Protein backbone atom coordinates (compact mmCIF):
# COMPACT_ATOMS: atom_id res chain seq x y z
CA UNK A 1 0.00 0.00 0.00
CA UNK A 2 1.40 3.39 -0.96
CA UNK A 3 1.51 6.41 1.32
CA UNK A 4 0.93 10.02 0.32
CA UNK A 5 3.49 12.66 1.32
CA UNK A 6 2.45 16.32 1.40
CA UNK A 7 4.65 18.69 -0.57
CA UNK A 8 5.43 22.36 -0.05
CA UNK A 9 2.93 24.21 2.15
CA UNK A 10 0.26 21.52 1.87
CA UNK A 11 -1.26 19.24 4.52
CA UNK A 12 -3.03 15.93 3.91
CA UNK A 13 -6.07 15.23 6.11
CA UNK A 14 -8.53 12.42 6.83
CA UNK A 15 -11.88 12.88 8.57
CA UNK A 16 -12.06 11.83 12.21
CA UNK A 17 -14.28 8.75 12.18
CA UNK A 18 -16.17 9.30 15.41
CA UNK A 19 -17.07 12.52 17.12
CA UNK A 20 -19.29 13.05 20.18
CA UNK A 21 -21.04 16.31 20.96
CA UNK A 22 -23.42 16.53 23.88
CA UNK A 23 -23.49 12.74 24.17
CA UNK A 24 -24.54 12.29 20.50
CA UNK A 25 -22.44 10.54 17.85
CA UNK A 26 -21.85 12.70 14.79
CA UNK A 27 -20.68 11.65 11.35
CA UNK A 28 -17.48 13.54 10.60
CA UNK A 29 -16.90 15.41 7.36
CA UNK A 30 -13.94 17.40 6.19
CA UNK A 31 -15.74 20.59 7.29
CA UNK A 32 -15.40 19.48 10.88
CA UNK A 33 -12.62 17.80 12.81
CA UNK A 34 -9.93 16.13 10.67
CA UNK A 35 -6.72 14.28 11.49
CA UNK A 36 -3.37 15.23 9.92
CA UNK A 37 -1.83 12.45 7.84
CA UNK A 38 1.14 14.31 6.36
CA UNK A 39 2.67 17.80 6.56
CA UNK A 40 4.67 19.41 3.75
CA UNK A 41 8.26 20.42 4.47
CA UNK A 42 7.56 24.12 3.86
CA UNK A 43 4.61 24.46 6.26
CA UNK A 44 5.80 27.17 8.63
CA UNK A 45 2.89 29.41 9.68
CA UNK A 46 1.27 26.76 11.89
CA UNK A 47 2.53 24.07 14.27
CA UNK A 48 0.92 20.77 13.22
CA UNK A 49 2.26 17.24 12.91
CA UNK A 50 0.96 13.82 11.89
CA UNK A 51 -1.82 12.69 14.20
CA UNK A 52 -2.93 16.19 15.25
CA UNK A 53 -6.64 16.99 14.99
CA UNK A 54 -7.49 20.24 13.22
CA UNK A 55 -10.47 22.26 12.02
CA UNK A 56 -10.31 23.69 8.49
CA UNK A 57 -12.18 26.29 6.48
CA UNK A 58 -15.38 25.03 4.81
CA UNK A 59 -14.90 23.85 1.21
CA UNK A 60 -11.11 24.07 1.44
CA UNK A 61 -8.71 21.89 -0.48
CA UNK A 62 -8.78 19.11 -3.04
CA UNK A 63 -10.55 15.83 -2.29
CA UNK A 64 -8.88 12.69 -3.69
CA UNK A 65 -9.41 8.95 -3.40
CA UNK A 66 -6.26 7.11 -2.33
CA UNK A 67 -6.14 3.40 -1.46
CA UNK A 68 -9.98 3.37 -1.43
CA UNK A 69 -10.12 6.15 1.18
CA UNK A 70 -10.97 9.81 0.74
CA UNK A 71 -8.30 12.28 1.82
CA UNK A 72 -8.18 16.04 1.54
CA UNK A 73 -5.16 18.12 0.54
CA UNK A 74 -5.27 21.67 1.93
CA UNK A 75 -2.92 24.64 2.03
CA UNK A 76 -1.61 25.58 5.48
CA UNK A 77 -3.72 28.77 5.41
CA UNK A 78 -6.91 26.64 5.41
CA UNK A 79 -6.27 25.31 8.92
CA UNK A 80 -8.25 27.36 11.44
CA UNK A 81 -7.21 25.74 14.72
CA UNK A 82 -5.78 22.63 16.34
CA UNK A 83 -7.46 20.56 19.06
CA UNK A 84 -5.39 19.95 22.18
CA UNK A 85 -5.89 18.40 25.59
N, C-alpha and C positions, 0 to 999 in steps of 0.2 A: 504494500500500500504506500502510495506516495504522500509526501507532506508538502504543504504550501509554506513558502517563506515570504513574508512581507518585504517589499523593497522600498527604498527611499523613506518618505514621510507617511507611509501607509501602515494600517493596522488591520489584521484579519480577525474577524469576530465570529462567534457562534452564539445562537440564542441560549439562554439559561433554560434548561428543560422544565424545572419546577419552580414556581414562585408562589409564596403565600402572603396574602394581604388580608388582615382582619380575620384570620382563620379560614379564608377561602383559597382554594387552589386556582391559580390563573395560568392560562396558556401563554407562554412567553413568545414575543415577536421581536424582531430587530429594533422596533421602536421603544422597547422597554429594556430591561436588564440583559446585557450580553457579556459573554466571557471572552477574554483576549486569547487568541490562539498563537499569534505571531506579531512581532513588532519590528518595523523597518529600522535599519541602522541609522537613519537620519532623523528619526523622531526625537525632537528635543524640547518642544514647548510643554510637554506633559510627562508625568512620571508614571508610566504603566509598564507592566511586564506580563508574560504569559501567565494565565490563570487568574489575573485580576478581573473583577466584574465592573463594567462601566455602563453608563447611560449615554446614548448618542442622539444627535439631532434627528427628528423625524425625516424619513425619506432620504437619508444620507447614504452614499456609497453605491457600490456595484454588487449585486447579488449573483453568485455563481454556484453551480452544483459541482462538488468535488468529492469523489469517492462515495457517491450516492447521498451526500449530505449537503445542505445549503449552508454556505458561509457568506459573509459580507465583508467586502474590502472597503475601508473608509480612510479618508485623510485624517491626520491627527487633529485638525481643527474641528472635526465633527464630533469629537468626544466632549461631552458636557461636564461629566463628573465621574469619580471613581467611588465605589462602595468600599468602606473599610469597617473594621470591627473595633 
